[in-house]
Amino acid sequence: MHIASIAMAKKNTDIECLRAVAIILTVLQHLYILLRWNPHPFGAAENYLQFWGGVDLFFCISGFVVSKSVMDSIDLARTEGRQWFVVKAFWVRRVYRLLPSAWLWAFVMAHFGSLHDVAAPTVAIMASVANFAQYFGINMGGTTVYWSLSLEEQFYLLFPFFVIFVPVAWRYKVLLIAIALQFPMRREMGSIFWLTRLDSMMWGVVIYLFSRTPTYRVFEPQSLKTRTKAWGVSLFFVFLLIAVPGALDVVRFHVGLMAAVSAALVYIASFNRSYVFPSRALRPIMVWIGSRSYAIYLCHLPAYVITHEYWSRAALRTGLTFPNGTYTLRYIVTALALIALFAELNYRLIEVPLRNRGSAAARRIISVPESATA
């Protein structure tokens, strides 16, 4: 069987729903950039409810999806001595998929600061080292979310080496040992261990490895075919994604616990049986949000900044001081409209066309050696 002929699995709509959850939590986490709360309207509840768990959910989804897309292809190519062609094709797809949109919105944000303020963050983003730049004290400003994208890009660079050089029988062991070593670590926000955490992505790889075994079907959560139970479990784990970062942040291993919660959700979604948010009315909306989650991730901060600039100037014209609650509803409606517009334009005009180009380039990379050796 040729590598180029491996069929793509059908789209996993449960995973798309989880992407929607992850990006909604991320957008909520950054609302303070839009509304400049002072004091925080949630009051004391803000100490117990946080939304940064969406990042860990994104990481776990990435580990699972990337493993599913490339691991079998690399393993098959090794039998023909052509694994590096598959790796190169994988990297090409990732470059086309991620970098054009990321650089576009980084340059958009660069227009909201002086050259002195935006030069270093922009270079760090283009070099895929925003997480390390942040650790070494570079103020990322409105591009602060790029630390997680840089970490994912670093994972995509290193993952093929793991697949090639770690024997199949050892992959589980290596990943679980690495997860166990990270789990008890106290990872303070902004520390190097916070900005380089890989346990969520490793959990995603472990889930995929498990999905290739006969035991995987034995442990399918078939009780979730009942909608009430599926809703209950989905909401319970989403609640944990919100509560653990806040209420349990005093616990040393709360970041490792977040990775485990994310893994539980991705495991349930991996079966693609509508075990996650089984609503005929809601799922199309969540799939739409999930399919555009990367664009929303990149454009929501620019939308927040543009909204704040517009309405704060309107407030000054009317003599109001800032911050105040007068413009809150207008802020939220404007920001949501801009996010939806920017995300849809990015998805249709940049993501889809360049993803198709990347897939075509990857197929050429894989097919050339096949034809040459035929």
Summary of the structure (lengths in Angstrom):
residues: 374
radius of gyration: 21.5
end to end distance: 12.7
largest distance: 76.2
contacts: 1190
relative contact order: 0.16
helix: 76%
strand: 0%
